[in-house]
């Protein structure tokens, strides 16, 4: 079945692997699908030229103990072409990692979830909120999701937005739908506060445009401002560490602008740190409160008790959100948050994450 979608990577790339690196610790696509047995992650290139340049850098990095398979490259670069393939991988409990294509491929990931009519929490790392009233604008890849909001898009978070690139109306579109964003400035100040937004996502799309030009020149429209290479890798590791996240894509690589292969190396590092996060998952998606320590904060202004939970294993935090239906409280949901959210609550201030969560869920 896989042969309908995929073609092998360039032989030169496959043969030039570091003898002790990543490329020698993974399995490669062949028509016998038994090789997918017990696989945890599947690498999928989109555009063969772009993907193989990233592979060449990735394969020389250190490998992992996880069973990772490289499925090669897609035969067709239209975003809709990969939906069934990704859906098959998700159904098989294999985490797909897409790379070497443009941002439109976020829909291959998103719509693969829709095969089972699943509500989706989507996180995007990008410097711009790519939405416009002009439906024909190809760069505005969020149009199909936000105009109007897709029925199965439960939550959207955009990380790395830059004020000089985004009209105020774009932020209003997000806030009107109780969606969230984290500005580049806030991320620079305290990167750890971005982690809960990522931890709450089912899938994450990483656009290289979020990284500053000095660290990643090989992109469509590089800017001098943006995330550093180290910050980008940290975000990728946050995503990998999330037990909830089951699909990942890195997009926007332009090899004709790449200087000294630095952007191919950057994309490879983002993938590597994502995989490093996956290899260190703690099985901590809180379906129960076992292993969590409870902290209760009394919010005096509104006379309410806010319950926070902290993992004794990893130090990560959650807020408890009551869920109501027809004025009856049915159960509570645990919403990822940060230590700063807890500190804010102790100062009699309601964290923004709590307010947004109540609006969406309560």
C-alpha positions as CSV (number, residue, x, y, z in Angstrom):
1,X,0.0,0.0,0.0
2,X,2.8,2.4,0.8
3,X,4.2,2.3,-2.7
4,X,1.1,4.2,-3.8
5,X,2.3,7.3,-1.9
6,X,6.1,7.0,-1.6
7,X,9.4,6.8,-3.4
8,X,12.8,6.1,-1.8
9,X,15.2,8.8,-0.9
10,X,18.2,9.7,-3.1
11,X,20.8,6.8,-3.0
12,X,23.6,9.3,-2.5
13,X,22.0,10.6,0.7
14,X,21.4,7.1,2.0
15,X,25.0,6.0,1.2
16,X,26.7,9.0,2.8
17,X,25.6,8.3,6.4
18,X,27.9,8.7,9.4
19,X,28.9,5.1,10.4
20,X,27.8,5.9,14.0
21,X,25.0,8.4,13.4
22,X,21.3,8.6,13.2
23,X,21.1,7.3,9.6
24,X,22.5,3.9,10.7
25,X,20.0,3.5,13.5
26,X,16.7,3.8,11.5
27,X,15.0,1.5,9.0
28,X,14.2,2.5,5.4
29,X,11.2,2.2,3.3
30,X,10.6,-1.0,1.3
31,X,7.5,-2.5,0.0
32,X,7.2,-5.1,2.7
33,X,5.1,-3.3,5.3
34,X,6.2,-5.6,8.1
35,X,9.0,-3.1,8.7
36,X,6.4,-0.8,10.2
37,X,5.9,-3.3,13.0
38,X,6.7,-1.6,16.4
39,X,7.7,1.6,14.7
40,X,7.1,4.7,16.8
41,X,8.0,7.5,14.4
42,X,7.8,7.8,10.6
43,X,9.9,10.4,8.7
44,X,8.2,11.6,5.5
45,X,9.8,14.0,3.0
46,X,7.6,16.2,0.8
47,X,9.7,17.7,-1.9
48,X,12.5,15.3,-2.6
49,X,15.2,17.9,-3.2
50,X,14.4,19.8,0.0
51,X,13.8,16.8,2.1
52,X,17.0,15.0,1.1
53,X,19.1,18.1,1.9
54,X,17.6,18.0,5.4
55,X,18.1,14.2,5.6
56,X,21.8,14.6,4.7
57,X,22.3,16.7,7.8
58,X,20.0,14.7,10.1
59,X,21.6,11.4,9.3
60,X,25.0,12.5,10.7
61,X,23.6,13.4,14.1
62,X,23.4,11.0,17.0
63,X,20.7,8.4,16.8
64,X,18.0,7.2,19.2
65,X,16.8,3.9,20.7
66,X,13.3,4.4,19.4
67,X,12.3,2.5,16.3
68,X,12.2,5.2,13.6
69,X,11.4,4.5,10.0
70,X,12.2,6.7,7.0
71,X,9.4,6.3,4.5
72,X,11.2,8.3,1.8
73,X,9.5,11.1,-0.1
74,X,5.9,11.7,-1.4
75,X,5.2,11.0,-5.0
76,X,2.9,14.0,-5.2
77,X,3.4,17.4,-3.5
78,X,-0.3,18.4,-3.3
79,X,-1.3,18.6,0.4
80,X,-4.3,16.5,0.0
81,X,-2.3,13.6,-1.4
82,X,-0.8,12.7,2.0
83,X,-4.0,12.7,4.1
84,X,-4.8,9.0,3.8
85,X,-1.1,8.0,4.4
86,X,-0.9,10.1,7.5
87,X,-4.3,8.8,8.7
88,X,-3.0,5.3,8.3
89,X,0.1,6.1,10.4
90,X,-2.0,7.7,13.1
91,X,-4.4,4.7,13.2
92,X,-1.3,2.5,13.5
93,X,0.0,4.6,16.5
94,X,3.0,5.8,14.5
95,X,3.9,9.5,14.8
96,X,4.4,11.1,11.4
97,X,7.1,13.8,11.0
98,X,6.7,15.8,7.7
99,X,9.5,18.0,6.3
100,X,10.8,19.5,3.1
101,X,7.6,21.2,2.0
102,X,5.6,24.4,2.4
103,X,3.2,25.4,5.1
104,X,0.2,24.2,3.1
105,X,1.0,20.7,4.3
106,X,-0.3,21.5,7.7
107,X,-3.7,20.5,6.2
108,X,-2.3,17.0,5.4
109,X,-1.8,16.7,9.2
110,X,-4.9,18.4,10.3
111,X,-7.3,16.6,7.9
112,X,-5.8,13.2,8.7
113,X,-7.2,13.7,12.2
114,X,-10.6,14.5,10.6
115,X,-10.8,11.0,9.1
116,X,-12.1,10.0,12.5
117,X,-13.9,13.3,13.1
118,X,-11.6,14.1,15.9
119,X,-11.5,17.5,17.6
120,X,-8.0,18.9,17.2
121,X,-5.8,21.2,19.2
122,X,-3.3,22.8,16.8
123,X,-0.1,24.6,17.7
124,X,1.8,26.6,15.1
125,X,5.2,28.2,15.4
126,X,5.4,31.1,13.0
127,X,6.2,34.8,13.0
128,X,3.0,35.8,11.2
129,X,-0.7,35.0,11.7
130,X,-1.2,33.9,8.1
131,X,-4.9,34.7,7.7
132,X,-6.5,37.2,5.3
133,X,-10.0,38.0,4.0
134,X,-8.7,37.2,0.5
135,X,-9.5,33.6,0.0
136,X,-7.1,33.5,-3.0
137,X,-4.0,34.4,-1.0
138,X,-1.9,31.2,-1.0
139,X,0.4,32.4,1.7
140,X,-2.5,32.7,4.1
141,X,-2.7,29.0,4.9
142,X,-5.0,29.6,7.9
143,X,-7.9,30.8,5.8
144,X,-9.6,27.3,5.5
145,X,-9.3,26.9,9.2
146,X,-10.4,30.3,10.4
147,X,-12.9,31.6,7.8
148,X,-15.1,30.4,9.4
149,X,-13.4,28.4,12.2
150,X,-13.4,24.7,11.2
151,X,-16.0,22.7,13.2
152,X,-13.3,20.3,14.6
153,X,-10.7,22.9,15.4
154,X,-11.1,23.0,19.2
155,X,-8.1,25.2,19.9
156,X,-5.4,27.0,18.1
157,X,-2.1,28.4,19.5
158,X,0.3,30.5,17.5
159,X,3.8,31.0,19.0
160,X,6.5,33.5,17.9
161,X,4.3,36.3,16.5
162,X,6.0,39.5,15.8
163,X,4.2,42.8,16.2
164,X,5.7,44.5,13.1
165,X,4.3,41.7,10.9
166,X,0.8,41.3,12.2
167,X,-2.2,43.7,12.0
168,X,-4.2,44.1,15.2
169,X,-7.2,42.7,13.4
170,X,-5.4,39.4,13.2
171,X,-5.1,39.1,16.9
172,X,-8.7,40.0,17.2
173,X,-9.7,37.0,15.0
174,X,-7.8,34.8,17.4
175,X,-9.2,36.3,20.6
176,X,-12.8,36.3,19.3
177,X,-12.5,32.5,19.0
178,X,-10.7,32.1,22.4
179,X,-7.6,31.1,20.6
180,X,-4.2,32.0,22.0
181,X,-0.8,33.3,20.8
182,X,2.6,33.9,22.4
183,X,4.6,36.9,21.1
184,X,8.2,36.6,20.2
185,X,9.0,39.1,23.0
186,X,7.2,37.0,25.6
187,X,9.0,33.9,24.4
188,X,12.3,35.7,24.6
189,X,11.6,36.7,28.2
190,X,10.4,33.4,29.5
191,X,10.4,30.6,27.0
192,X,9.1,28.0,29.5
193,X,5.7,29.8,29.5
194,X,5.2,28.6,25.9
195,X,5.5,25.0,26.9
196,X,1.8,24.6,28.2
197,X,0.5,25.8,24.8
198,X,2.5,23.1,23.1
199,X,1.7,20.4,25.6
200,X,-2.0,21.0,24.9
201,X,-1.6,20.3,21.2
202,X,-2.4,17.2,19.2
203,X,-0.2,18.4,16.3
204,X,2.4,21.1,15.8
205,X,3.5,22.9,12.7
206,X,6.9,24.6,12.8
207,X,7.5,27.2,10.1
208,X,11.2,28.1,9.7
209,X,10.1,31.7,9.2
210,X,9.8,31.9,13.0
211,X,13.7,31.7,13.2
212,X,15.8,34.8,12.7
213,X,17.7,35.1,9.4
214,X,21.1,34.9,11.0
215,X,20.4,31.3,12.2
216,X,18.2,30.3,9.3
217,X,18.6,32.2,6.0
218,X,17.1,29.5,3.8
219,X,13.4,30.6,4.0
220,X,11.1,32.6,1.8
221,X,11.3,35.9,3.5
222,X,13.9,35.9,6.2
223,X,13.8,38.6,8.9
224,X,16.6,39.7,11.3
225,X,14.2,39.2,14.2
226,X,13.0,35.8,15.4
227,X,13.8,32.8,17.5
228,X,17.4,31.8,18.0
229,X,18.5,28.3,17.0
230,X,18.7,27.3,20.6
231,X,15.1,28.6,21.3
232,X,13.8,26.7,18.2
233,X,15.4,23.5,19.4
234,X,13.9,24.0,22.9
235,X,10.4,24.5,21.5
236,X,10.8,21.3,19.3
237,X,11.9,19.4,22.4
238,X,8.8,20.7,24.3
239,X,6.7,19.3,21.5
240,X,8.4,16.0,21.6
241,X,8.0,15.7,25.3
242,X,4.2,16.1,25.1
243,X,2.5,12.7,25.5
244,X,-0.6,14.2,23.8
245,X,1.1,15.3,20.5
246,X,0.9,12.7,17.8
247,X,2.0,14.6,14.6
248,X,4.7,17.1,13.7
249,X,5.7,19.0,10.6
250,X,8.5,21.5,9.8
251,X,8.0,23.6,6.8
252,X,9.3,26.6,4.8
253,X,12.9,25.4,3.9
254,X,14.2,27.1,0.7
255,X,17.5,25.5,-0.4
256,X,18.2,28.2,-3.0
257,X,18.7,30.7,-0.2
258,X,20.6,28.4,2.1
259,X,24.1,29.6,3.0
260,X,26.6,26.9,3.9
261,X,23.7,24.5,4.4
262,X,23.0,26.2,7.6
263,X,19.2,26.1,7.2
264,X,19.2,22.4,6.3
265,X,21.2,21.9,9.5
266,X,18.7,24.1,11.4
267,X,15.7,22.0,10.1
268,X,17.6,18.8,11.0
269,X,18.3,20.1,14.5
270,X,14.6,21.0,15.0
271,X,13.7,17.4,14.0
272,X,16.4,15.9,16.1
273,X,15.3,17.8,19.3
274,X,11.7,16.8,18.6
275,X,12.8,13.2,18.4
276,X,14.9,13.6,21.6
277,X,11.8,14.9,23.4
278,X,9.8,11.9,22.2
279,X,12.5,9.5,23.4
280,X,12.2,11.1,26.8
281,X,8.4,11.1,27.2
282,X,7.2,10.4,30.7
283,X,3.7,9.0,29.9
284,X,2.3,11.9,31.8
285,X,-0.8,12.9,29.8
286,X,-3.0,13.3,32.9
287,X,-5.9,10.9,32.4
288,X,-5.7,10.5,36.2
289,X,-4.2,12.6,39.0
290,X,-1.9,9.9,40.1
291,X,1.6,11.4,40.7
292,X,0.3,14.9,40.8
293,X,0.3,17.2,43.9
294,X,-2.6,19.5,44.4
295,X,-2.4,23.2,45.3
296,X,-5.6,25.2,46.0
297,X,-5.6,28.9,45.5
298,X,-8.5,31.0,46.9
299,X,-9.3,33.8,44.5
300,X,-10.8,36.4,46.9
301,X,-12.2,38.8,44.3
302,X,-14.5,36.2,42.8
303,X,-14.7,34.0,45.9
304,X,-13.6,30.9,43.9
305,X,-11.1,28.1,44.6
306,X,-8.7,27.3,41.8
307,X,-7.0,23.9,41.9
308,X,-3.6,23.5,40.5
309,X,-1.7,20.2,40.0
310,X,2.0,19.8,39.8
311,X,3.8,16.6,38.6
312,X,6.1,15.2,41.1
313,X,8.0,13.6,38.3
314,X,8.6,16.4,35.8
315,X,7.5,19.6,37.6
316,X,4.9,20.4,35.0
317,X,1.7,22.2,36.0
318,X,-2.0,21.9,35.2
319,X,-5.1,23.9,36.1
320,X,-8.4,22.2,36.9
321,X,-11.3,23.5,34.7
322,X,-14.9,22.6,35.6
323,X,-17.0,21.5,32.6
324,X,-20.7,22.3,32.6
325,X,-23.6,21.2,30.4
326,X,-27.0,22.7,30.8
327,X,-26.0,24.4,34.0
328,X,-24.8,21.1,35.6
329,X,-21.2,20.5,36.4
330,X,-20.3,17.1,34.9
331,X,-16.5,16.7,35.4
332,X,-13.2,18.6,35.5
333,X,-10.6,18.9,32.8
334,X,-6.9,19.5,33.4
335,X,-5.5,22.3,31.3
336,X,-1.7,22.6,30.9
337,X,-0.3,25.8,32.5
338,X,2.9,27.2,33.8
339,X,4.3,27.9,37.3
340,X,3.9,31.6,36.5
341,X,0.1,31.0,36.1
342,X,0.1,29.5,39.6
343,X,2.0,32.4,41.0
344,X,-0.4,34.9,39.3
345,X,-3.3,33.1,40.9
346,X,-1.7,33.4,44.4
347,X,-1.6,37.2,43.8
348,X,-5.4,37.2,43.3
349,X,-5.1,37.5,39.5
350,X,-6.9,35.2,37.1
351,X,-4.4,33.6,34.6
352,X,-5.3,34.3,30.9
353,X,-5.0,30.6,30.2
354,X,-7.7,29.9,32.8
355,X,-10.1,32.5,31.4
356,X,-9.6,31.2,27.8
357,X,-10.0,27.6,29.0
358,X,-13.2,28.4,30.8
359,X,-14.6,30.2,27.7
360,X,-13.8,27.2,25.5
361,X,-14.6,24.3,27.8
362,X,-16.7,25.6,30.7
